[in-house]
Amino acid sequence: HEWAEALRGLPIEGPLPNRTVLVPRAGIAHVLRRELIRNAQQHALAGTRFVSPRIAAMEVLRGAGFEFQPGEEALRETRLAALFRSDLVLRHFPIDLLLSTPGWDDAFARTISDLEGAGLRPEDVEPGASPQLQDVLTLWRALDESAGCCWTTGRIYREASLVLEANSNAWSFPGAALVFVTSDLASVEARFLRAIPDLSV
């Protein structure tokens, strides 16, 4: 009910409503529509688009001319398993250990995803890091090279944030915007949301 009230209270500029509501999942958009209709406030739906933050970030990047494909998360462990069998040189972790003990591909994939979720890239890490972290960075760079234009959601958010921070006119959706922030928000997604102009949280 509170979310529906926030949606109803979004300002309207000009003769026709034009608003964007960023929702974590499509099911939430359905619940909000139903709540407004049940309370005879369906007029608030006119001109209101529902979109996930991830899709909004992708639209920003495509509007800015970036060429990429989402979905790298699903391929990362497979790419890591292939990298362990390549001629990649690591400083701390023995390749034999990575090949003979199950779970290393998952461990590295999770670690790199956590770093991306914090909004980092390999070049952001201070030089002189521990040998363990240097190996993570080596694998991360090799993953990026192998993935090419296939990006994770974390990278999509970060790149879209940089675009909007440089030019707020790159935001793809006119009118006021509303976002519902939940407790599982990653830092990189929060940075993207902060960069959106005319946003109500």
Residue pairs with C-beta under 8 A, 6 or more apart in sequence:
1 35
3 28
3 32
3 35
3 180
4 32
4 35
4 36
4 39
4 41
4 44
6 178
6 180
6 200
7 19
7 21
7 32
7 36
7 44
7 48
7 178
8 36
8 41
8 44
10 19
10 21
10 44
10 48
10 176
10 178
10 200
11 176
12 18
12 19
12 47
12 175
12 176
13 175
13 176
16 47
17 46
17 47
17 48
17 175
18 47
18 174
18 175
19 47
19 48
19 49
19 175
19 176
19 177
19 178
20 48
20 49
20 51
20 56
20 173
20 175
20 176
20 177
20 178
21 29
21 32
21 48
21 49
21 50
21 51
21 177
21 178
21 179
21 180
22 51
22 52
22 53
22 56
22 177
22 178
22 179
22 180
22 193
23 29
23 32
23 50
23 51
23 52
23 180
24 52
24 53
24 180
24 182
25 52
26 50
26 52
28 180
29 50
32 50
33 45
36 42
36 44
36 45
37 45
47 175
49 173
51 59
51 173
53 157
53 179
53 189
53 192
53 193
54 70
54 153
54 156
54 157
56 160
56 172
56 173
56 196
57 156
57 157
57 160
57 161
57 192
58 70
58 156
58 160
59 172
59 173
60 160
60 163
60 164
60 170
60 171
60 172
61 68
61 156
61 159
61 160
61 163
63 170
63 172
64 163
64 170
66 159
66 163
67 149
68 149
68 150
68 151
68 156
69 149
69 150
69 151
70 150
70 151
70 152
70 153
70 156
71 150
72 147
72 150
72 151
72 152
72 155
73 113
73 152
73 153
75 147
75 150
76 109
76 112
76 113
76 143
76 152
77 105
77 106
77 109
78 105
79 143
79 146
79 147
80 104
80 105
80 108
80 109
80 139
80 143
81 105
82 146
83 139
83 142
83 143
83 146
84 95
84 98
84 99
84 104
84 105
85 99
86 142
88 95
88 138
88 139
88 142
89 138
90 135
90 138
90 139
91 131
91 134
91 135
91 138
92 130
92 131
92 132
92 134
92 135
93 104
93 132
93 135
97 104
98 104
98 105
108 136
108 139
111 136
112 136
112 139
112 140
112 143
113 152
113 154
115 136
115 140
116 152
116 154
116 155
116 158
116 188
117 154
117 186
117 187
117 188
118 186
118 187
118 188
119 154
119 157
119 158
119 161
119 187
119 188
119 191
121 155
121 158
122 137
122 140
122 141
122 144
125 133
125 137
129 137
151 159
154 186
154 188
157 186
157 188
157 189
157 191
157 192
158 188
158 191
158 192
160 192
160 195
161 188
161 191
161 192
161 194
161 195
163 170
164 170
164 171
164 192
164 195
164 196
164 197
165 195
168 195
168 197
171 196
171 197
175 198
176 198
176 200
177 196
177 197
177 198
177 199
177 200
178 199
178 200
179 193
179 196
179 199
179 200
179 201
181 190
181 193
181 201
185 193
193 199
193 201
